[in-house]
Amino acid sequence: MKDCLKKIYFLTISVFLFHCSMNMEDKVLLDKEQIIDSNFSQSFVENFNKNKNFSSSYNIFFSEEVDEKLISSFMKGIEFGFFSNQDSMNSKLSFIAFNEESDCSTIKARGFNLVLVNDINSEFYRKCKRRLSRNSLFTSINIDSENEFIQIDEKSLLITGKNRNSKNNENTLSLKNSSDYEQKIADYFEINLSNERVRSLRNVLKEKINFSPRKRKDIDKIFIDALPNETKRIIPAIRYNLIFDAEVLTYPKSLDVWNSELSLSELNKVEGLEYPVLLNRMNIFEKIIPKLNVNEKIAFSAGFDIFFFGAKIRGRSSNFSGLLGRYEIKENFLYSKPLKFRIDLSGVKQG
């Protein structure tokens, strides 16, 4: 526990240093005309500029079971929200570590109490979810919302990355044991078989034949559930193999525009569900988010949203979207829900 208190002290000092590092240039970057990407960016900035409603105090309780790097990113998100304007800096912040075996009476501070646990199976959550006051909410950084995709059927293909589950679907192409994505996708769509047939025909006829590979017609949707560094190889592999007829849809945390090498033309007609922070490169966050990996970006965004839009979240408001999309509360547990999006040559449409 002493080590945790040291970390809390360090985080308090880091809040001060973070504030000192901000300057007027950050505020200039909020100008609407400089915001790029989707229509989400403009609505987010409008909510950001209009928000004046903050709790008098925020008490952040975090379980010792939560990964320290994610806690650090979560705290940075809270810090960013805290120093965003004069109204938010009037709030009081407290960070308290607790053990999963602690008594529920540990959470008894006044103000808005946010209890960060490792996941929905947390021992502390199970025993305390109905025993805390109405000003207390549980949440986790590690929980993914249920996706609202149309059910994957026999005319759909799910491509999964090396660290993603196969979703127990028969029409699944797993890249778990492959490094040659282009070849594996070509094999699945039987493009190489078409090439072999035309080579055999050329040998028989002894003449050149103009030919475009015939692709399987039984697939009309391709779903991608992979890490962003895999997705930026999978989508070009699909385009490279001339698979243009099938729709391409991505699962959450499959794209990351902060570290992507994909062009707008490669992403053209891609759609799906994504956390806004991973799809909108807003200038206000340019100095901090590019340094974070995907999970740290999610943690940072959770901290920012919960602090900056905390009053809206607690009031179950549906007229705003945060960096992690929309929020819902079930059994005193706060969930984030990624938003639908579509990309075309004019840009990103989300929200």
Order of alpha helices (4+ residues) and beta strands (2+ residues): alpha-alpha-alpha-beta-alpha-beta-beta-alpha-beta-beta-beta-alpha-alpha-beta-alpha-beta-alpha-beta-alpha-alpha-alpha-beta-beta-beta-beta
